[in-house]
């Protein structure tokens, strides 16, 4: 059995050690979750909704404790941790209110006496989740999956095992069946065996493109439904008629939330040359307003990165980009002292041959890229393997909407606003950013059996190709 540990990234000190589960341990959990599902799928909508509302209430009342746990395990600034818990609560309430209508049988007119589509739970769904939003990324899977009547097992990132166990306890405390949602404390190396287990009916993963390819391949081999929410290198197009103050403020907010460790954070700022110099000035000015420090310090809004190895990998991307000719406008130096800290960093004159253009910079590093006009800006925006989110800044709303709808290759595109997830809107990507959708009505329908029901008429006239016995 493996030993897992949570390390405080602000100090490098061990928060907690955990003993990994044996195969017999996790197989037993799957069996108990299956048994819980067999009963849970029969629960009335009112019962499911009442318990999900209770989970939302607990997320609200415990947001301080959960925020501190996130800060200790992965370095999230405490104010952002509170906001994450609050967003999770809102999502629980959203699905408690909307799930029944989202999954209401749909009548379809055919020659049958009655024909319709019904939405039935699949069974036990495995979620493989990352550390960067340790509550939100789990809840946005769990709330719709449980409301649809499924069971859930969670393989969380090993450095946020405490968050995984807290979420397991959350659903128990809300009154859900004891085993309907369970955490698997184990290493990623054992995931192949879990995915292959006959009890697991579907898999959802949020993580890197590499991890997604491995998990999707195994799920595909076993013919199991999967949803992949993978990496991103989100482009923000700053056109010559943009409100540059708005674009800079929005871009910096998006780039620095969670110390830049977000799949939908703004990463590449593609600026029409006419306004590039002024945008750089405003952007650097905005970046300097943000304070880096201990995530438990209320005055700090940029905490450490989650691990020192991640920080060091990010720094290699910065250095390699500078070596290829980019210019450094801010940051770019690993600070002395303990912790996985990295300063807000701005690179400019980045080109498509440089790592900061084509790799996902998962940290507080912004790449500014010049474009001669709208056409080139769009080509640069689409010129990566990723396709998660994007944004367009222009005072011409019709122009921005046209670009967003027709030109940008992404799962979502925002105009004059930074990209964010919302339980009311579908979330997911294309290309190397994955497939399938989370949230909204689309997300809850990912893990159900969309079943056709056809009830034929009893009279022979409805069967013109069937001879009657009297002939």
ABEGO torsion letter per residue (X at the ends): XBBBBBBBAAAGBBABBBBBBBAAAAAAAAAAAAAAAAAAAABBAAAAAAAAAAAAAAAAAAAAAAAAAAAAAAGBBAAAAAAAAAAAAAAAAAAAAAAAAAABBBBBBBABABBBBBBBBAEBBBBBBBAABAAAAAAAAAAAAAAAGBBBBBBBBAAAAAAAAAAAAAAAAAGBBAAABBBBBBBAAAAAAAAABAABABBBBBEBAAAAAAAAAAAAAAGBBBBBBBBBBBBBBBBAABBAAAAAAAAAAAAABGGGBBAABBABBBBBAAAAAAAAAAAAAAAAABBBEBAABAABABBBBABAAAAAAAAAAAAAAAAAGBBBABEGBBBBEBEABBBBBBBBGBBAABAAAABBBBEBBBBBBBBABAAAAAAAAAABABBABBBBBBABAAAAAAAAAAABBBABBBBGBBBBBBAABBBEBBEAAEBEBBEEAAAAAABBBBBBBBBBBABAAABAABBBAAX
